[in-house]
Amino acid sequence: MVTPDSIATSIRAGIACDHCEVSGDGQHFEAIIVSAQFRGLSRLKQHQLVFGALGDRMREEIHALSMRTLTPEEWSS
């Protein structure tokens, strides 16, 4: 079974995160991800970076993930 912690671990393994918080019920998940790697990227590119970190898990295990991606500057304001 997919857990919020396992998703957060996968995200952290692929992206240097200042903050990564994932919640969910086993089917639908929500994430707040703060990373300097998001600087200068569009929201679409930020989300693609997260999807890349999750790899095959997005196709095989995770059915729904909504996310809020922020740079450290956006997170602090």
PyMOL Python script that loads the backbone (N, CA, C, O; Angstrom):
from pymol import cmd

cmd.read_pdbstr("""\
ATOM      1  N   MET A   1       0.839  -1.193   0.000  1.00  0.00           N
ATOM      2  CA  MET A   1       0.000   0.000   0.000  1.00  0.00           C
ATOM      3  C   MET A   1       0.876   1.246   0.000  1.00  0.00           C
ATOM      4  O   MET A   1       1.897   1.302   0.686  1.00  0.00           O
ATOM      5  N   VAL A   2       0.476   2.219  -0.758  1.00  0.00           N
ATOM      6  CA  VAL A   2       1.194   3.485  -0.838  1.00  0.00           C
ATOM      7  C   VAL A   2       0.840   4.324   0.385  1.00  0.00           C
ATOM      8  O   VAL A   2      -0.328   4.435   0.757  1.00  0.00           O
ATOM      9  N   THR A   3       1.855   4.910   1.001  1.00  0.00           N
ATOM     10  CA  THR A   3       1.631   5.773   2.160  1.00  0.00           C
ATOM     11  C   THR A   3       2.184   7.167   1.872  1.00  0.00           C
ATOM     12  O   THR A   3       3.060   7.324   1.022  1.00  0.00           O
ATOM     13  N   PRO A   4       1.677   8.171   2.573  1.00  0.00           N
ATOM     14  CA  PRO A   4       2.238   9.510   2.410  1.00  0.00           C
ATOM     15  C   PRO A   4       3.750   9.542   2.677  1.00  0.00           C
ATOM     16  O   PRO A   4       4.488  10.235   1.978  1.00  0.00           O
ATOM     17  N   ASP A   5       4.203   8.800   3.676  1.00  0.00           N
ATOM     18  CA  ASP A   5       5.634   8.774   3.984  1.00  0.00           C
ATOM     19  C   ASP A   5       6.453   8.187   2.845  1.00  0.00           C
ATOM     20  O   ASP A   5       7.543   8.679   2.554  1.00  0.00           O
ATOM     21  N   SER A   6       5.951   7.150   2.198  1.00  0.00           N
ATOM     22  CA  SER A   6       6.702   6.545   1.094  1.00  0.00           C
ATOM     23  C   SER A   6       6.775   7.493  -0.104  1.00  0.00           C
ATOM     24  O   SER A   6       7.780   7.521  -0.814  1.00  0.00           O
ATOM     25  N   ILE A   7       5.728   8.257  -0.324  1.00  0.00           N
ATOM     26  CA  ILE A   7       5.742   9.246  -1.405  1.00  0.00           C
ATOM     27  C   ILE A   7       6.741  10.352  -1.076  1.00  0.00           C
ATOM     28  O   ILE A   7       7.539  10.742  -1.929  1.00  0.00           O
ATOM     29  N   ALA A   8       6.702  10.854   0.149  1.00  0.00           N
ATOM     30  CA  ALA A   8       7.639  11.902   0.560  1.00  0.00           C
ATOM     31  C   ALA A   8       9.082  11.419   0.444  1.00  0.00           C
ATOM     32  O   ALA A   8       9.955  12.177   0.023  1.00  0.00           O
ATOM     33  N   THR A   9       9.336  10.186   0.808  1.00  0.00           N
ATOM     34  CA  THR A   9      10.687   9.620   0.698  1.00  0.00           C
ATOM     35  C   THR A   9      11.139   9.585  -0.754  1.00  0.00           C
ATOM     36  O   THR A   9      12.290   9.914  -1.044  1.00  0.00           O
ATOM     37  N   SER A  10      10.276   9.200  -1.659  1.00  0.00           N
ATOM     38  CA  SER A  10      10.617   9.170  -3.083  1.00  0.00           C
ATOM     39  C   SER A  10      10.890  10.572  -3.620  1.00  0.00           C
ATOM     40  O   SER A  10      11.825  10.777  -4.393  1.00  0.00           O
ATOM     41  N   ILE A  11      10.073  11.527  -3.209  1.00  0.00           N
ATOM     42  CA  ILE A  11      10.278  12.911  -3.661  1.00  0.00           C
ATOM     43  C   ILE A  11      11.622  13.420  -3.154  1.00  0.00           C
ATOM     44  O   ILE A  11      12.397  14.002  -3.913  1.00  0.00           O
ATOM     45  N   ARG A  12      11.898  13.200  -1.869  1.00  0.00           N
ATOM     46  CA  ARG A  12      13.166  13.664  -1.286  1.00  0.00           C
ATOM     47  C   ARG A  12      14.377  12.993  -1.928  1.00  0.00           C
ATOM     48  O   ARG A  12      15.447  13.595  -2.014  1.00  0.00           O
ATOM     49  N   ALA A  13      14.215  11.759  -2.374  1.00  0.00           N
ATOM     50  CA  ALA A  13      15.323  11.045  -3.019  1.00  0.00           C
ATOM     51  C   ALA A  13      15.656  11.647  -4.385  1.00  0.00           C
ATOM     52  O   ALA A  13      16.790  11.538  -4.851  1.00  0.00           O
ATOM     53  N   GLY A  14      14.676  12.277  -5.025  1.00  0.00           N
ATOM     54  CA  GLY A  14      14.884  12.817  -6.362  1.00  0.00           C
ATOM     55  C   GLY A  14      15.057  14.311  -6.442  1.00  0.00           C
ATOM     56  O   GLY A  14      15.540  14.831  -7.447  1.00  0.00           O
ATOM     57  N   ILE A  15      14.661  15.020  -5.376  1.00  0.00           N
ATOM     58  CA  ILE A  15      14.723  16.482  -5.357  1.00  0.00           C
ATOM     59  C   ILE A  15      15.259  16.926  -4.003  1.00  0.00           C
ATOM     60  O   ILE A  15      14.849  16.408  -2.965  1.00  0.00           O
ATOM     61  N   ALA A  16      16.170  17.879  -4.019  1.00  0.00           N
ATOM     62  CA  ALA A  16      16.649  18.459  -2.762  1.00  0.00           C
ATOM     63  C   ALA A  16      15.543  19.364  -2.218  1.00  0.00           C
ATOM     64  O   ALA A  16      15.287  20.434  -2.771  1.00  0.00           O
ATOM     65  N   CYS A  17      14.895  18.941  -1.145  1.00  0.00           N
ATOM     66  CA  CYS A  17      13.747  19.666  -0.596  1.00  0.00           C
ATOM     67  C   CYS A  17      14.104  20.384   0.697  1.00  0.00           C
ATOM     68  O   CYS A  17      14.797  19.842   1.557  1.00  0.00           O
ATOM     69  N   ASP A  18      13.621  21.604   0.815  1.00  0.00           N
ATOM     70  CA  ASP A  18      13.682  22.301   2.092  1.00  0.00           C
ATOM     71  C   ASP A  18      12.525  21.854   2.982  1.00  0.00           C
ATOM     72  O   ASP A  18      12.623  21.863   4.209  1.00  0.00           O
ATOM     73  N   HIS A  19      11.430  21.463   2.335  1.00  0.00           N
ATOM     74  CA  HIS A  19      10.242  21.016   3.057  1.00  0.00           C
ATOM     75  C   HIS A  19       9.462  20.099   2.117  1.00  0.00           C
ATOM     76  O   HIS A  19       9.303  20.405   0.935  1.00  0.00           O
ATOM     77  N   CYS A  20       8.988  18.998   2.635  1.00  0.00           N
ATOM     78  CA  CYS A  20       8.160  18.080   1.848  1.00  0.00           C
ATOM     79  C   CYS A  20       7.151  17.452   2.796  1.00  0.00           C
ATOM     80  O   CYS A  20       7.507  16.702   3.705  1.00  0.00           O
ATOM     81  N   GLU A  21       5.906  17.770   2.566  1.00  0.00           N
ATOM     82  CA  GLU A  21       4.819  17.286   3.418  1.00  0.00           C
ATOM     83  C   GLU A  21       3.768  16.622   2.528  1.00  0.00           C
ATOM     84  O   GLU A  21       3.235  17.246   1.611  1.00  0.00           O
ATOM     85  N   VAL A  22       3.479  15.366   2.805  1.00  0.00           N
ATOM     86  CA  VAL A  22       2.496  14.628   2.003  1.00  0.00           C
ATOM     87  C   VAL A  22       1.428  14.075   2.943  1.00  0.00           C
ATOM     88  O   VAL A  22       1.735  13.518   3.996  1.00  0.00           O
ATOM     89  N   SER A  23       0.181  14.240   2.545  1.00  0.00           N
ATOM     90  CA  SER A  23      -0.933  13.657   3.293  1.00  0.00           C
ATOM     91  C   SER A  23      -1.825  12.928   2.300  1.00  0.00           C
ATOM     92  O   SER A  23      -1.756  13.162   1.093  1.00  0.00           O
ATOM     93  N   GLY A  24      -2.656  12.048   2.821  1.00  0.00           N
ATOM     94  CA  GLY A  24      -3.563  11.335   1.937  1.00  0.00           C
ATOM     95  C   GLY A  24      -4.190  10.133   2.603  1.00  0.00           C
ATOM     96  O   GLY A  24      -3.882   9.788   3.744  1.00  0.00           O
ATOM     97  N   ASP A  25      -5.085   9.501   1.848  1.00  0.00           N
ATOM     98  CA  ASP A  25      -5.877   8.405   2.390  1.00  0.00           C
ATOM     99  C   ASP A  25      -5.543   7.041   1.776  1.00  0.00           C
ATOM    100  O   ASP A  25      -6.279   6.076   1.981  1.00  0.00           O
ATOM    101  N   GLY A  26      -4.445   6.955   1.030  1.00  0.00           N
ATOM    102  CA  GLY A  26      -4.093   5.708   0.378  1.00  0.00           C
ATOM    103  C   GLY A  26      -4.480   5.676  -1.091  1.00  0.00           C
ATOM    104  O   GLY A  26      -3.956   4.860  -1.849  1.00  0.00           O
ATOM    105  N   GLN A  27      -5.375   6.537  -1.499  1.00  0.00           N
ATOM    106  CA  GLN A  27      -5.791   6.656  -2.899  1.00  0.00           C
ATOM    107  C   GLN A  27      -5.480   8.044  -3.459  1.00  0.00           C
ATOM    108  O   GLN A  27      -4.941   8.182  -4.557  1.00  0.00           O
ATOM    109  N   HIS A  28      -5.829   9.058  -2.686  1.00  0.00           N
ATOM    110  CA  HIS A  28      -5.645  10.453  -3.091  1.00  0.00           C
ATOM    111  C   HIS A  28      -4.659  11.110  -2.140  1.00  0.00           C
ATOM    112  O   HIS A  28      -4.766  10.983  -0.920  1.00  0.00           O
ATOM    113  N   PHE A  29      -3.695  11.816  -2.724  1.00  0.00           N
ATOM    114  CA  PHE A  29      -2.639  12.423  -1.923  1.00  0.00           C
ATOM    115  C   PHE A  29      -2.484  13.900  -2.266  1.00  0.00           C
ATOM    116  O   PHE A  29      -2.783  14.337  -3.377  1.00  0.00           O
ATOM    117  N   GLU A  30      -2.007  14.653  -1.278  1.00  0.00           N
ATOM    118  CA  GLU A  30      -1.704  16.071  -1.448  1.00  0.00           C
ATOM    119  C   GLU A  30      -0.293  16.301  -0.934  1.00  0.00           C
ATOM    120  O   GLU A  30       0.103  15.746   0.091  1.00  0.00           O
ATOM    121  N   ALA A  31       0.463  17.122  -1.653  1.00  0.00           N
ATOM    122  CA  ALA A  31       1.841  17.383  -1.254  1.00  0.00           C
ATOM    123  C   ALA A  31       2.144  18.875  -1.303  1.00  0.00           C
ATOM    124  O   ALA A  31       1.672  19.599  -2.180  1.00  0.00           O
ATOM    125  N   ILE A  32       2.940  19.310  -0.341  1.00  0.00           N
ATOM    126  CA  ILE A  32       3.536  20.643  -0.361  1.00  0.00           C
ATOM    127  C   ILE A  32       5.039  20.406  -0.428  1.00  0.00           C
ATOM    128  O   ILE A  32       5.623  19.775   0.453  1.00  0.00           O
ATOM    129  N   ILE A  33       5.653  20.921  -1.486  1.00  0.00           N
ATOM    130  CA  ILE A  33       7.068  20.670  -1.717  1.00  0.00           C
ATOM    131  C   ILE A  33       7.772  22.008  -1.909  1.00  0.00           C
ATOM    132  O   ILE A  33       7.383  22.816  -2.753  1.00  0.00           O
ATOM    133  N   VAL A  34       8.815  22.228  -1.113  1.00  0.00           N
ATOM    134  CA  VAL A  34       9.603  23.454  -1.197  1.00  0.00           C
ATOM    135  C   VAL A  34      11.014  23.070  -1.605  1.00  0.00           C
ATOM    136  O   VAL A  34      11.664  22.265  -0.938  1.00  0.00           O
ATOM    137  N   SER A  35      11.486  23.648  -2.704  1.00  0.00           N
ATOM    138  CA  SER A  35      12.814  23.309  -3.196  1.00  0.00           C
ATOM    139  C   SER A  35      13.423  24.476  -3.964  1.00  0.00           C
ATOM    140  O   SER A  35      12.740  25.160  -4.725  1.00  0.00           O
ATOM    141  N   ALA A  36      14.705  24.690  -3.754  1.00  0.00           N
ATOM    142  CA  ALA A  36      15.433  25.698  -4.522  1.00  0.00           C
ATOM    143  C   ALA A  36      15.514  25.293  -5.993  1.00  0.00           C
ATOM    144  O   ALA A  36      15.700  26.150  -6.857  1.00  0.00           O
ATOM    145  N   GLN A  37      15.380  24.024  -6.281  1.00  0.00           N
ATOM    146  CA  GLN A  37      15.417  23.545  -7.664  1.00  0.00           C
ATOM    147  C   GLN A  37      14.248  24.077  -8.484  1.00  0.00           C
ATOM    148  O   GLN A  37      14.284  24.008  -9.713  1.00  0.00           O
ATOM    149  N   PHE A  38      13.217  24.605  -7.839  1.00  0.00           N
ATOM    150  CA  PHE A  38      12.062  25.138  -8.541  1.00  0.00           C
ATOM    151  C   PHE A  38      12.288  26.557  -9.051  1.00  0.00           C
ATOM    152  O   PHE A  38      11.503  27.057  -9.857  1.00  0.00           O
ATOM    153  N   ARG A  39      13.352  27.208  -8.589  1.00  0.00           N
ATOM    154  CA  ARG A  39      13.611  28.600  -8.996  1.00  0.00           C
ATOM    155  C   ARG A  39      13.719  28.700 -10.518  1.00  0.00           C
ATOM    156  O   ARG A  39      14.431  27.929 -11.161  1.00  0.00           O
ATOM    157  N   GLY A  40      12.997  29.669 -11.071  1.00  0.00           N
ATOM    158  CA  GLY A  40      13.067  29.941 -12.499  1.00  0.00           C
ATOM    159  C   GLY A  40      12.267  28.988 -13.370  1.00  0.00           C
ATOM    160  O   GLY A  40      12.262  29.132 -14.592  1.00  0.00           O
ATOM    161  N   LEU A  41      11.593  28.021 -12.771  1.00  0.00           N
ATOM    162  CA  LEU A  41      10.795  27.064 -13.539  1.00  0.00           C
ATOM    163  C   LEU A  41       9.318  27.424 -13.469  1.00  0.00           C
ATOM    164  O   LEU A  41       8.840  27.939 -12.458  1.00  0.00           O
ATOM    165  N   SER A  42       8.606  27.151 -14.542  1.00  0.00           N
ATOM    166  CA  SER A  42       7.151  27.312 -14.529  1.00  0.00           C
ATOM    167  C   SER A  42       6.552  26.254 -13.606  1.00  0.00           C
ATOM    168  O   SER A  42       7.219  25.279 -13.262  1.00  0.00           O
ATOM    169  N   ARG A  43       5.311  26.441 -13.209  1.00  0.00           N
ATOM    170  CA  ARG A  43       4.634  25.441 -12.376  1.00  0.00           C
ATOM    171  C   ARG A  43       4.622  24.086 -13.074  1.00  0.00           C
ATOM    172  O   ARG A  43       4.828  23.053 -12.438  1.00  0.00           O
ATOM    173  N   LEU A  44       4.382  24.093 -14.379  1.00  0.00           N
ATOM    174  CA  LEU A  44       4.368  22.840 -15.126  1.00  0.00           C
ATOM    175  C   LEU A  44       5.720  22.139 -15.007  1.00  0.00           C
ATOM    176  O   LEU A  44       5.765  20.935 -14.753  1.00  0.00           O
ATOM    177  N   LYS A  45       6.810  22.860 -15.185  1.00  0.00           N
ATOM    178  CA  LYS A  45       8.150  22.265 -15.092  1.00  0.00           C
ATOM    179  C   LYS A  45       8.437  21.798 -13.662  1.00  0.00           C
ATOM    180  O   LYS A  45       9.085  20.769 -13.466  1.00  0.00           O
ATOM    181  N   GLN A  46       7.965  22.540 -12.671  1.00  0.00           N
ATOM    182  CA  GLN A  46       8.131  22.121 -11.275  1.00  0.00           C
ATOM    183  C   GLN A  46       7.428  20.796 -11.034  1.00  0.00           C
ATOM    184  O   GLN A  46       7.993  19.884 -10.430  1.00  0.00           O
ATOM    185  N   HIS A  47       6.204  20.694 -11.505  1.00  0.00           N
ATOM    186  CA  HIS A  47       5.429  19.461 -11.321  1.00  0.00           C
ATOM    187  C   HIS A  47       6.067  18.308 -12.085  1.00  0.00           C
ATOM    188  O   HIS A  47       6.079  17.176 -11.602  1.00  0.00           O
ATOM    189  N   GLN A  48       6.596  18.584 -13.273  1.00  0.00           N
ATOM    190  CA  GLN A  48       7.275  17.540 -14.033  1.00  0.00           C
ATOM    191  C   GLN A  48       8.514  17.037 -13.295  1.00  0.00           C
ATOM    192  O   GLN A  48       8.846  15.853 -13.365  1.00  0.00           O
ATOM    193  N   LEU A  49       9.196  17.938 -12.589  1.00  0.00           N
ATOM    194  CA  LEU A  49      10.352  17.543 -11.789  1.00  0.00           C
ATOM    195  C   LEU A  49       9.923  16.571 -10.683  1.00  0.00           C
ATOM    196  O   LEU A  49      10.600  15.577 -10.423  1.00  0.00           O
ATOM    197  N   VAL A  50       8.795  16.869 -10.038  1.00  0.00           N
ATOM    198  CA  VAL A  50       8.282  15.983  -8.990  1.00  0.00           C
ATOM    199  C   VAL A  50       7.848  14.645  -9.590  1.00  0.00           C
ATOM    200  O   VAL A  50       8.164  13.588  -9.045  1.00  0.00           O
ATOM    201  N   PHE A  51       7.125  14.691 -10.709  1.00  0.00           N
ATOM    202  CA  PHE A  51       6.709  13.444 -11.361  1.00  0.00           C
ATOM    203  C   PHE A  51       7.917  12.606 -11.749  1.00  0.00           C
ATOM    204  O   PHE A  51       7.882  11.380 -11.645  1.00  0.00           O
ATOM    205  N   GLY A  52       8.991  13.260 -12.198  1.00  0.00           N
ATOM    206  CA  GLY A  52      10.217  12.554 -12.531  1.00  0.00           C
ATOM    207  C   GLY A  52      10.826  11.875 -11.317  1.00  0.00           C
ATOM    208  O   GLY A  52      11.344  10.763 -11.417  1.00  0.00           O
ATOM    209  N   ALA A  53      10.765  12.538 -10.173  1.00  0.00           N
ATOM    210  CA  ALA A  53      11.291  11.951  -8.936  1.00  0.00           C
ATOM    211  C   ALA A  53      10.479  10.715  -8.536  1.00  0.00           C
ATOM    212  O   ALA A  53      11.024   9.760  -7.983  1.00  0.00           O
ATOM    213  N   LEU A  54       9.190  10.743  -8.815  1.00  0.00           N
ATOM    214  CA  LEU A  54       8.323   9.614  -8.459  1.00  0.00           C
ATOM    215  C   LEU A  54       8.390   8.489  -9.489  1.00  0.00           C
ATOM    216  O   LEU A  54       8.051   7.346  -9.182  1.00  0.00           O
ATOM    217  N   GLY A  55       8.818   8.801 -10.689  1.00  0.00           N
ATOM    218  CA  GLY A  55       9.026   7.793 -11.720  1.00  0.00           C
ATOM    219  C   GLY A  55       7.811   6.919 -11.975  1.00  0.00           C
ATOM    220  O   GLY A  55       6.688   7.409 -12.100  1.00  0.00           O
ATOM    221  N   ASP A  56       8.051   5.625 -12.050  1.00  0.00           N
ATOM    222  CA  ASP A  56       6.993   4.660 -12.352  1.00  0.00           C
ATOM    223  C   ASP A  56       5.910   4.599 -11.287  1.00  0.00           C
ATOM    224  O   ASP A  56       4.808   4.118 -11.548  1.00  0.00           O
ATOM    225  N   ARG A  57       6.214   5.078 -10.103  1.00  0.00           N
ATOM    226  CA  ARG A  57       5.198   5.057  -9.035  1.00  0.00           C
ATOM    227  C   ARG A  57       3.950   5.834  -9.453  1.00  0.00           C
ATOM    228  O   ARG A  57       2.839   5.471  -9.066  1.00  0.00           O
ATOM    229  N   MET A  58       4.124   6.907 -10.246  1.00  0.00           N
ATOM    230  CA  MET A  58       2.966   7.692 -10.682  1.00  0.00           C
ATOM    231  C   MET A  58       2.064   6.881 -11.603  1.00  0.00           C
ATOM    232  O   MET A  58       0.848   7.069 -11.589  1.00  0.00           O
ATOM    233  N   ARG A  59       2.619   6.007 -12.381  1.00  0.00           N
ATOM    234  CA  ARG A  59       1.809   5.199 -13.304  1.00  0.00           C
ATOM    235  C   ARG A  59       1.263   3.945 -12.652  1.00  0.00           C
ATOM    236  O   ARG A  59       0.183   3.471 -13.006  1.00  0.00           O
ATOM    237  N   GLU A  60       2.015   3.403 -11.690  1.00  0.00           N
ATOM    238  CA  GLU A  60       1.675   2.085 -11.169  1.00  0.00           C
ATOM    239  C   GLU A  60       1.028   2.093  -9.782  1.00  0.00           C
ATOM    240  O   GLU A  60       0.193   1.237  -9.490  1.00  0.00           O
ATOM    241  N   GLU A  61       1.397   3.038  -8.932  1.00  0.00           N
ATOM    242  CA  GLU A  61       0.942   2.980  -7.540  1.00  0.00           C
ATOM    243  C   GLU A  61       0.094   4.171  -7.102  1.00  0.00           C
ATOM    244  O   GLU A  61      -0.867   4.015  -6.349  1.00  0.00           O
ATOM    245  N   ILE A  62       0.454   5.353  -7.574  1.00  0.00           N
ATOM    246  CA  ILE A  62      -0.202   6.576  -7.095  1.00  0.00           C
ATOM    247  C   ILE A  62      -1.280   6.974  -8.099  1.00  0.00           C
ATOM    248  O   ILE A  62      -0.984   7.256  -9.260  1.00  0.00           O
ATOM    249  N   HIS A  63      -2.523   6.995  -7.644  1.00  0.00           N
ATOM    250  CA  HIS A  63      -3.632   7.264  -8.553  1.00  0.00           C
ATOM    251  C   HIS A  63      -3.958   8.745  -8.666  1.00  0.00           C
ATOM    252  O   HIS A  63      -4.398   9.206  -9.719  1.00  0.00           O
ATOM    253  N   ALA A  64      -3.745   9.491  -7.592  1.00  0.00           N
ATOM    254  CA  ALA A  64      -4.052  10.920  -7.623  1.00  0.00           C
ATOM    255  C   ALA A  64      -3.116  11.657  -6.674  1.00  0.00           C
ATOM    256  O   ALA A  64      -3.024  11.330  -5.490  1.00  0.00           O
ATOM    257  N   LEU A  65      -2.424  12.656  -7.214  1.00  0.00           N
ATOM    258  CA  LEU A  65      -1.531  13.481  -6.406  1.00  0.00           C
ATOM    259  C   LEU A  65      -1.709  14.929  -6.811  1.00  0.00           C
ATOM    260  O   LEU A  65      -1.406  15.310  -7.942  1.00  0.00           O
ATOM    261  N   SER A  66      -2.202  15.734  -5.885  1.00  0.00           N
ATOM    262  CA  SER A  66      -2.232  17.171  -6.122  1.00  0.00           C
ATOM    263  C   SER A  66      -1.064  17.761  -5.342  1.00  0.00           C
ATOM    264  O   SER A  66      -0.741  17.306  -4.244  1.00  0.00           O
ATOM    265  N   MET A  67      -0.444  18.766  -5.915  1.00  0.00           N
ATOM    266  CA  MET A  67       0.724  19.308  -5.239  1.00  0.00           C
ATOM    267  C   MET A  67       0.787  20.811  -5.338  1.00  0.00           C
ATOM    268  O   MET A  67       0.279  21.435  -6.270  1.00  0.00           O
ATOM    269  N   ARG A  68       1.429  21.356  -4.339  1.00  0.00           N
ATOM    270  CA  ARG A  68       1.747  22.783  -4.301  1.00  0.00           C
ATOM    271  C   ARG A  68       3.261  22.858  -4.251  1.00  0.00           C
ATOM    272  O   ARG A  68       3.875  22.401  -3.287  1.00  0.00           O
ATOM    273  N   THR A  69       3.863  23.428  -5.277  1.00  0.00           N
ATOM    274  CA  THR A  69       5.316  23.533  -5.349  1.00  0.00           C
ATOM    275  C   THR A  69       5.719  24.979  -5.141  1.00  0.00           C
ATOM    276  O   THR A  69       5.129  25.892  -5.719  1.00  0.00           O
ATOM    277  N   LEU A  70       6.731  25.179  -4.308  1.00  0.00           N
ATOM    278  CA  LEU A  70       7.161  26.528  -3.945  1.00  0.00           C
ATOM    279  C   LEU A  70       8.679  26.607  -3.872  1.00  0.00           C
ATOM    280  O   LEU A  70       9.348  25.629  -3.540  1.00  0.00           O
ATOM    281  N   THR A  71       9.210  27.774  -4.185  1.00  0.00           N
ATOM    282  CA  THR A  71      10.622  28.034  -3.918  1.00  0.00           C
ATOM    283  C   THR A  71      10.738  28.392  -2.437  1.00  0.00           C
ATOM    284  O   THR A  71       9.728  28.694  -1.803  1.00  0.00           O
ATOM    285  N   PRO A  72      11.943  28.364  -1.873  1.00  0.00           N
ATOM    286  CA  PRO A  72      12.097  28.769  -0.464  1.00  0.00           C
ATOM    287  C   PRO A  72      11.604  30.198  -0.219  1.00  0.00           C
ATOM    288  O   PRO A  72      11.055  30.491   0.844  1.00  0.00           O
ATOM    289  N   GLU A  73      11.794  31.075  -1.185  1.00  0.00           N
ATOM    290  CA  GLU A  73      11.339  32.467  -1.037  1.00  0.00           C
ATOM    291  C   GLU A  73       9.819  32.547  -0.986  1.00  0.00           C
ATOM    292  O   GLU A  73       9.264  33.298  -0.184  1.00  0.00           O
ATOM    293  N   GLU A  74       9.148  31.785  -1.829  1.00  0.00           N
ATOM    294  CA  GLU A  74       7.674  31.760  -1.820  1.00  0.00           C
ATOM    295  C   GLU A  74       7.159  31.163  -0.519  1.00  0.00           C
ATOM    296  O   GLU A  74       6.158  31.628   0.026  1.00  0.00           O
ATOM    297  N   TRP A  75       7.834  30.142  -0.022  1.00  0.00           N
ATOM    298  CA  TRP A  75       7.428  29.465   1.198  1.00  0.00           C
ATOM    299  C   TRP A  75       7.549  30.396   2.404  1.00  0.00           C
ATOM    300  O   TRP A  75       6.709  30.351   3.303  1.00  0.00           O
ATOM    301  N   SER A  76       8.584  31.240   2.432  1.00  0.00           N
ATOM    302  CA  SER A  76       8.824  32.099   3.602  1.00  0.00           C
ATOM    303  C   SER A  76       7.922  33.331   3.630  1.00  0.00           C
ATOM    304  O   SER A  76       7.813  33.998   4.658  1.00  0.00           O
ATOM    305  N   SER A  77       7.274  33.635   2.498  1.00  0.00           N
ATOM    306  CA  SER A  77       6.417  34.838   2.495  1.00  0.00           C
ATOM    307  C   SER A  77       4.954  34.535   2.707  1.00  0.00           C
ATOM    308  O   SER A  77       4.131  35.450   2.726  1.00  0.00           O
TER     309      SER A  77
END
""", "prot")
cmd.dss("prot")
cmd.show_as("cartoon", "prot")
cmd.util.cbc("prot")
cmd.orient("prot")
